[in-house]
Amino acid sequence: MFDTIDDIYIHIGQAMFNVLPEQWEKAWFEVLLLNPDGAIQSNQEYILNNKKFNFDTNIINGVAKNAKCGKAFRALYHLMQKNENDVPWNKARVEITSEGDFTIDFKYDEDFAYLNSLDPDKDKYPNSDEILAIETWDGLPGSYPKYWAKTR
């Protein structure tokens, strides 16, 4: 289904377009890759008249449908890997505009990688505000004191 990067970009962009309302200005689909072969976490929002709204590519007109965007992001990750040990990114962000612009950005966020590596039975977790910040596209500011960066 996803043989090329272009196939994936078209699929994700179309899935977003299919669920957006008639009026919108800009929309984005942010992905946190928890496991390249399994779970992802996503945030999908659009802007209209300077207000943010959520949307879900898996719900079209109130009906649940698997848009297969998770599968597309995982396929994209594997297409971008140089070898099986390569980790090209752990966060991705697709942005489209109502004028037809499409951009996609990738990043490897060390704090998110750390958070994702923790064992809930043994490790100390960052506090809830830190976790919420880590799980955003921007993550924690570079100047933020990160006790975990010193423990590695």
N, C-alpha and C positions, 0 to 999 in steps of 0.2 A: 504493500500500500504506500509506503514512504521510501521510495528508491533514491530520491535526490533531496538536497537541501531546499531547492526550489519547490518541490512537491510539498514539503513540510511547511514552508512559509505560506504557500497558497492555502493549504488546508487550515492552518491556524487563523490566518487573516479572514478567510471566508467564514469559519466558525464564529468568529467574533462579529463579523458583519451580519450574519444570519440572526443574531439574537438582540442586536442593538435596536433601540426604538427608532422611529422615523426621524426624529430630531436629536442630534448629538453633535459635538464638536471634535472631541478627542477621546480615545479609549485606549486602555492598556490592559495587558494580561501579564502579570508577574508570576514567575514560577520559582519555587524553592525546591531544588532537587534533593530529596531526602535519601533516595537510593536510585542509582541509575537504571536498575532493573525492576523497580517497584514504585514506591510511594513518592508522590509530589504533593506540594502544598501550593495553592494558588490564591491570588488576589486579582479580581477582575473589576475594573471601574471605568466609568466614562464621565465626561464633563458636559453639562449643558447649562448655559447662562451662569457660568462660574460656580456651579454647584456640582458636587460629586455624587454619583449614584453607583450602586453595585449592579453587576449583571453576572450571569452564569451561562457559559457556552453549553452546558448540559441541560438547560431548560429553555425550550422554545415555545412561546405563547402559553406558558404555564404547564407544558407537558415535558416530563423528564425524557431526555434522549442522550445517549452517550456520543458526544462529539469527537471522541478519541483524541482530544488534545493532549492528554497525559501521555498517550502512546506516541504521539507526534514529537513531543519534547524529548522523550526517552530515545526515540530513533535519532533525533537531531544530535543529542549528546554522543551517541555511539558513532554517528557519521563524522563527528568532529574529533573524536579521540585519535591520537597518533598511534597509540598502542594500548594494550589492555590495562596498563598501570597509569595511563595519562588521565588527568582530571581537568578537562578543558574549562569547566565552569560548574558552579553550584547554584547560581541565580541567573535567570534570564528574564528579559522584559521586552514584550512586543508592544509597539505603539502604532496606532493607526489614526488618521484624521478623516473627517468627513469629506475633505478635498481629495482623498485617495493616497495620501502619503503613508508609507510603511517603513518603520525602523525596528531593528531588533538589536538589543545589547546583551552582552554576557559579562559576568564577572565571577571571580573566585573570591568568596568572602571567608577569610580565615576564622572570624568569630562564628559564622554559621557552621563552618566545618567542625569547629570545636564543639559547639552546642550539639550537633548531630552525632558526635562521637561519644557522648557521655553515656555511662551505664546508670540507669535510674536507681539501681540497687546499691551502687558504691560511690558514685561521684557527686560532688557538690555542684549544684546548678546555679547559674546567675539568677538574680531576682527576677520577678515577673516583668517589671518595667524594662529590664535589660533584654530579656527574652523577646518581648514585643518589639523592641527597637532592632534587635538582631534580625528578626524575621521580616523586616521591611526591605524594600529594594536598597535604600540608602545605608541601612545597618547603623551601627554605632559610629559616632564621630571618631576620627583618628586619634584625637586628644583624650578620649575617654579612658579613665584608668581601668585596665583589664587585668585583674589578678590572675586570670587563667593564662595570659600570655607569658607570665613569669614562671609558670609551673611546668612548662614543656621542656 
